[in-house]
Amino acid sequence: MTGLTGLTGLTGLLPAAIPSPPESVWYLGPVPLRAYALAILAGIAAAVWLTQRRWAARGGDPETVLEISYWAVPFGIVGGRIYHVLSSPDAYFGADGNPAKAFAIWEGGLGIWGAIALGAVGAYIGCRRQKVSFAVFADAVAPGLLVAQAIGRLGNWFNQELFGSPTDLPWGLRIDPTSPTFPDGLPADTLFHPTFLYEMLWNLAAAAVLIWADRRFRLGHGRVFWLYVVLYTAGRVWIEALRIDPAETVLGLRLNVWTSILVGCAALVAFAVVGRRHPGRETTVQLQSPDGQDVDAVGRAEADGR
C-alpha cells in the first residue's frame, strides 16, 4: 500500500491514539523503498553490531560474525517466508489466493519460527566453515535476535497489519478504514491493540534480561539462546492471542499460540538439561574436538607430527 489517506478528514474528530503511518512505500526515482524491507534490514544491521560486540567480548574476531551472517541471513529469510506461506495458505492457495504472491516477500510476511529454524541451519554451516563453536555463537547472537525482531515489527506498523482486537485504551492504534486490513463491520473510529508495539517492548526488555543474566550467571553452551526462546515465546503467547488477522487455528487457538507453547516448553527443558550437563561457560569460541581440544590446535599438532 503506497498511500493511506482515508483518515485525512477524520483526524480532527477521532480521539487521541497511536496513528498509523500514512505511507509504507517511497520512491527513489523508479526504485521503491518499502518500510517493511527497511525495518528488516535495520534489524539485521543492529543484530550484527550487537553480536560482534558480544563475540569480541568472548574472545572472537568480530569479522567472523559477518562471515556467519552471510549464511544465516539468507537461510533465515527463506525459512521465515516458507513458514509464513505454510501457516497462512489461504492467502496464496485458497479460493481467492494467488500462488505467485508467495514469492512477494517485499510485501511482508515472515514467520519467526521458520526464520530461526532455517537461520540456525545457515549459522551452523557458517560456524563450521569458520571453525568456531555453534553454541557460543548462538549465545552471542541471542540478544541481537530480539533487537532485530523488535525493529522488524516497525514494518508491520507501517503496513497497518497484524494488529490486535478493538480496544478503548488510550494507546489504541488507529487504522485507516479504507485499508484492506481494516476489519469489516467495525466503525471507522475503532481503535485496536498495537500488538507491534507490545512485541517491540517485550523483545527489547527480554534482550536486556538476556544480557544481564549472561553477565550475572556466566551462561554458556547455548543456554543464553534457550533462554531467549523461553522469554520470546512467553510474550508471543499473549500477544498472539490478541491478534485478529486471519490465521490457521487448532482446537480453537491460533497455530502460532500452539507453536509458542510447545517451542517454549522444549526450550525450558533444554535450558535445564544443558545447565546440568555443562555448568559454566566455554573458555574459547573455537570449535572443540570431542576431547575438548581446540580443533585448529589439534590440526597444527598433527601437521607438525608429519
C-alpha positions as semicolon CSV with decimal commas, in nm:
position;residue;x (nm);y (nm);z (nm)
1;M;0,000;0,000;0,000
2;T;0,162;0,322;-0,112
3;G;-0,067;0,581;0,040
4;L;-0,341;0,551;0,301
5;T;-0,525;0,879;0,326
6;G;-0,873;0,775;0,435
7;L;-0,825;0,933;0,778
8;T;-0,738;1,277;0,645
9;G;-1,081;1,423;0,705
10;L;-1,133;1,243;1,034
11;T;-0,821;1,337;1,229
12;G;-0,989;1,628;1,395
13;L;-1,282;1,416;1,509
14;L;-1,114;1,100;1,638
15;P;-0,985;1,061;1,996
16;A;-0,618;1,059;2,077
17;A;-0,450;0,735;1,977
18;I;-0,137;0,595;1,817
19;P;-0,157;0,695;1,450
20;S;-0,056;0,466;1,169
21;P;0,192;0,598;0,911
22;P;0,008;0,725;0,601
23;E;0,259;0,559;0,365
24;S;0,464;0,242;0,366
25;V;0,644;0,286;0,031
26;W;0,851;0,574;-0,101
27;Y;1,013;0,604;-0,441
28;L;1,368;0,697;-0,524
29;G;1,308;0,756;-0,893
30;P;1,166;0,425;-1,019
31;V;1,302;0,231;-0,720
32;P;1,051;0,157;-0,441
33;L;1,173;0,189;-0,084
34;R;0,947;-0,024;0,133
35;A;0,924;0,041;0,505
36;Y;0,890;-0,331;0,578
37;A;1,214;-0,413;0,396
38;L;1,396;-0,119;0,556
39;A;1,284;-0,233;0,902
40;I;1,412;-0,586;0,836
41;L;1,747;-0,454;0,709
42;A;1,781;-0,218;1,007
43;G;1,707;-0,506;1,243
44;I;1,970;-0,725;1,079
45;A;2,228;-0,446;1,099
46;A;2,154;-0,391;1,470
47;A;2,175;-0,764;1,543
48;V;2,509;-0,798;1,365
49;W;2,653;-0,499;1,551
50;L;2,543;-0,627;1,892
51;T;2,658;-0,980;1,815
52;Q;3,001;-0,854;1,707
53;R;3,042;-0,679;2,042
54;R;2,936;-0,987;2,236
55;W;3,151;-1,215;2,021
56;A;3,455;-0,993;2,075
57;A;3,390;-0,999;2,450
58;R;3,413;-1,379;2,433
59;G;3,750;-1,350;2,258
60;G;3,636;-1,393;1,898
61;D;3,711;-1,194;1,584
62;P;3,415;-0,961;1,502
63;E;3,468;-1,025;1,130
64;T;3,372;-1,387;1,191
65;V;3,020;-1,271;1,275
66;L;2,988;-1,117;0,929
67;E;3,108;-1,437;0,764
68;I;2,850;-1,641;0,953
69;S;2,578;-1,385;0,879
70;Y;2,631;-1,434;0,505
71;W;2,492;-1,783;0,559
72;A;2,244;-1,726;0,841
73;V;2,057;-1,424;0,700
74;P;1,956;-1,568;0,358
75;F;1,863;-1,900;0,517
76;G;1,657;-1,716;0,779
77;I;1,467;-1,506;0,526
78;V;1,382;-1,810;0,314
79;G;1,279;-2,008;0,622
80;G;1,066;-1,723;0,751
81;R;0,885;-1,693;0,421
82;I;0,824;-2,066;0,393
83;Y;0,672;-2,080;0,741
84;H;0,452;-1,778;0,671
85;V;0,317;-1,926;0,350
86;L;0,256;-2,268;0,504
87;S;0,085;-2,123;0,813
88;S;-0,135;-1,885;0,608
89;P;-0,210;-2,094;0,298
90;D;-0,548;-1,941;0,208
91;A;-0,389;-1,613;0,103
92;Y;-0,183;-1,794;-0,157
93;F;-0,357;-2,121;-0,240
94;G;-0,716;-2,059;-0,128
95;A;-1,017;-1,978;-0,346
96;D;-0,916;-1,613;-0,381
97;G;-0,542;-1,671;-0,333
98;N;-0,258;-1,601;-0,572
99;P;0,028;-1,856;-0,561
100;A;0,266;-1,605;-0,722
101;K;0,228;-1,384;-0,414
102;A;0,413;-1,648;-0,215
103;F;0,733;-1,505;-0,360
104;A;0,640;-1,139;-0,295
105;I;0,842;-1,119;0,023
106;W;0,873;-0,739;-0,010
107;E;0,502;-0,708;0,070
108;G;0,557;-0,850;0,418
109;G;0,514;-1,190;0,574
110;L;0,798;-1,364;0,758
111;G;0,731;-1,630;1,019
112;I;0,978;-1,612;1,305
113;W;0,973;-1,988;1,364
114;G;1,086;-2,066;1,011
115;A;1,338;-1,782;1,021
116;I;1,501;-1,911;1,340
117;A;1,494;-2,277;1,234
118;L;1,643;-2,233;0,887
119;G;1,858;-1,940;1,001
120;A;2,013;-2,173;1,259
121;V;2,100;-2,415;0,980
122;G;2,274;-2,134;0,791
123;A;2,453;-2,022;1,108
124;Y;2,569;-2,379;1,175
125;I;2,715;-2,403;0,825
126;G;2,887;-2,068;0,873
127;C;3,027;-2,171;1,211
128;R;3,164;-2,495;1,070
129;R;3,332;-2,312;0,785
130;Q;3,488;-2,065;1,030
131;K;3,578;-2,347;1,273
132;V;3,406;-2,181;1,566
133;S;3,160;-2,314;1,823
134;F;2,797;-2,300;1,712
135;A;2,682;-2,299;2,076
136;V;2,898;-1,996;2,160
137;F;2,773;-1,816;1,853
138;A;2,411;-1,895;1,943
139;D;2,467;-1,742;2,287
140;A;2,631;-1,435;2,136
141;V;2,356;-1,373;1,881
142;A;2,051;-1,432;2,105
143;P;2,002;-1,075;2,237
144;G;2,062;-0,939;1,887
145;L;1,784;-1,158;1,750
146;L;1,539;-0,996;1,992
147;V;1,655;-0,649;1,895
148;A;1,618;-0,737;1,527
149;Q;1,268;-0,872;1,585
150;A;1,174;-0,555;1,774
151;I;1,289;-0,329;1,493
152;G;1,128;-0,552;1,232
153;R;0,786;-0,501;1,393
154;L;0,800;-0,141;1,277
155;G;0,739;-0,280;0,929
156;N;0,404;-0,417;1,047
157;W;0,316;-0,075;1,184
158;F;0,389;0,091;0,851
159;N;0,190;-0,177;0,667
160;Q;-0,103;-0,137;0,910
161;E;-0,116;-0,512;0,965
162;L;-0,112;-0,776;1,238
163;F;-0,284;-0,550;1,493
164;G;-0,493;-0,673;1,782
165;S;-0,858;-0,670;1,877
166;P;-1,057;-0,346;1,929
167;T;-0,976;-0,154;2,245
168;D;-1,067;0,170;2,419
169;L;-0,730;0,204;2,588
170;P;-0,561;0,543;2,541
171;W;-0,277;0,381;2,346
172;G;-0,509;0,218;2,094
173;L;-0,385;0,203;1,735
174;R;-0,571;0,387;1,461
175;I;-0,602;0,202;1,130
176;D;-0,714;0,367;0,807
177;P;-1,072;0,242;0,749
178;T;-1,003;0,230;0,374
179;S;-0,711;-0,008;0,425
180;P;-0,772;-0,367;0,310
181;T;-0,657;-0,480;0,656
182;F;-0,937;-0,292;0,836
183;P;-1,190;-0,549;0,967
184;D;-1,532;-0,550;0,806
185;G;-1,832;-0,432;1,005
186;L;-1,649;-0,206;1,251
187;P;-1,693;0,173;1,284
188;A;-1,425;0,384;1,116
189;D;-1,312;0,526;1,450
190;T;-1,239;0,183;1,605
191;L;-0,903;0,160;1,778
192;F;-0,702;-0,162;1,804
193;H;-0,440;-0,311;2,034
194;P;-0,097;-0,207;1,895
195;T;0,050;-0,556;1,906
196;F;0,352;-0,438;1,708
197;L;0,435;-0,207;1,999
198;Y;0,369;-0,473;2,264
199;E;0,609;-0,711;2,093
200;M;0,870;-0,439;2,041
201;L;0,875;-0,353;2,409
202;W;0,866;-0,717;2,517
203;N;1,157;-0,807;2,290
204;L;1,372;-0,516;2,399
205;A;1,307;-0,594;2,766
206;A;1,386;-0,962;2,704
207;A;1,712;-0,867;2,529
208;A;1,812;-0,666;2,835
209;V;1,730;-0,964;3,060
210;L;1,946;-1,193;2,846
211;I;2,244;-0,960;2,863
212;W;2,204;-0,923;3,240
213;A;2,159;-1,297;3,301
214;D;2,458;-1,381;3,081
215;R;2,682;-1,145;3,276
216;R;2,543;-1,239;3,617
217;F;2,546;-1,618;3,579
218;R;2,808;-1,663;3,303
219;L;2,578;-1,875;3,091
220;G;2,727;-2,090;2,819
221;H;2,682;-2,393;2,594
222;G;2,374;-2,246;2,428
223;R;2,185;-2,154;2,747
224;V;2,152;-1,787;2,651
225;F;1,987;-1,894;2,326
226;W;1,748;-2,133;2,501
227;L;1,659;-1,859;2,749
228;Y;1,590;-1,631;2,450
229;V;1,343;-1,886;2,317
230;V;1,172;-1,917;2,657
231;L;1,132;-1,542;2,701
232;Y;1,022;-1,474;2,345
233;T;0,761;-1,749;2,337
234;A;0,621;-1,641;2,675
235;G;0,549;-1,299;2,530
236;R;0,434;-1,430;2,194
237;V;0,159;-1,641;2,356
238;W;-0,036;-1,347;2,498
239;I;0,047;-1,106;2,215
240;E;-0,059;-1,358;1,950
241;A;-0,385;-1,419;2,139
242;L;-0,474;-1,050;2,094
243;R;-0,434;-1,052;1,715
244;I;-0,737;-1,072;1,484
245;D;-0,571;-1,118;1,144
246;P;-0,666;-1,440;0,962
247;A;-0,469;-1,742;1,081
248;E;-0,489;-2,119;1,094
249;T;-0,639;-2,245;1,421
250;V;-0,605;-2,573;1,608
251;L;-0,853;-2,661;1,885
252;G;-0,969;-2,302;1,894
253;L;-0,623;-2,146;1,928
254;R;-0,412;-1,982;1,662
255;L;-0,137;-2,203;1,524
256;N;0,130;-1,962;1,646
257;V;-0,003;-1,985;2,001
258;W;0,038;-2,362;1,999
259;T;0,380;-2,329;1,839
260;S;0,487;-2,081;2,107
261;I;0,371;-2,309;2,388
262;L;0,539;-2,621;2,250
263;V;0,863;-2,450;2,149
264;G;0,879;-2,258;2,477
265;C;0,837;-2,574;2,686
266;A;1,101;-2,757;2,481
267;A;1,342;-2,465;2,523
268;L;1,286;-2,460;2,900
269;V;1,372;-2,830;2,919
270;A;1,680;-2,776;2,702
271;F;1,792;-2,485;2,922
272;A;1,771;-2,702;3,233
273;V;1,933;-3,012;3,078
274;V;2,223;-2,820;2,925
275;G;2,281;-2,636;3,251
276;R;2,305;-2,963;3,439
277;R;2,535;-3,129;3,187
278;H;2,752;-2,826;3,112
279;P;2,763;-2,580;3,402
280;G;2,967;-2,268;3,346
281;R;3,085;-2,118;3,021
282;E;3,323;-2,216;2,740
283;T;3,673;-2,075;2,758
284;T;3,713;-2,029;2,381
285;V;3,500;-1,956;2,078
286;Q;3,695;-2,208;1,871
287;L;3,538;-2,535;1,765
288;Q;3,634;-2,808;2,008
289;S;3,725;-3,170;1,933
290;P;3,545;-3,445;2,129
291;D;3,823;-3,444;2,391
292;G;3,780;-3,070;2,443
293;Q;4,085;-2,956;2,250
294;D;4,091;-2,668;2,002
295;V;4,034;-2,815;1,654
296;D;4,286;-2,581;1,494
297;A;4,542;-2,662;1,761
298;V;4,491;-3,035;1,705
299;G;4,531;-2,989;1,331
300;R;4,854;-2,794;1,374
301;A;4,994;-3,056;1,610
302;E;4,914;-3,333;1,364
303;A;5,076;-3,138;1,081
304;D;5,389;-3,082;1,289
305;G;5,397;-3,455;1,364
306;R;5,411;-3,531;0,995
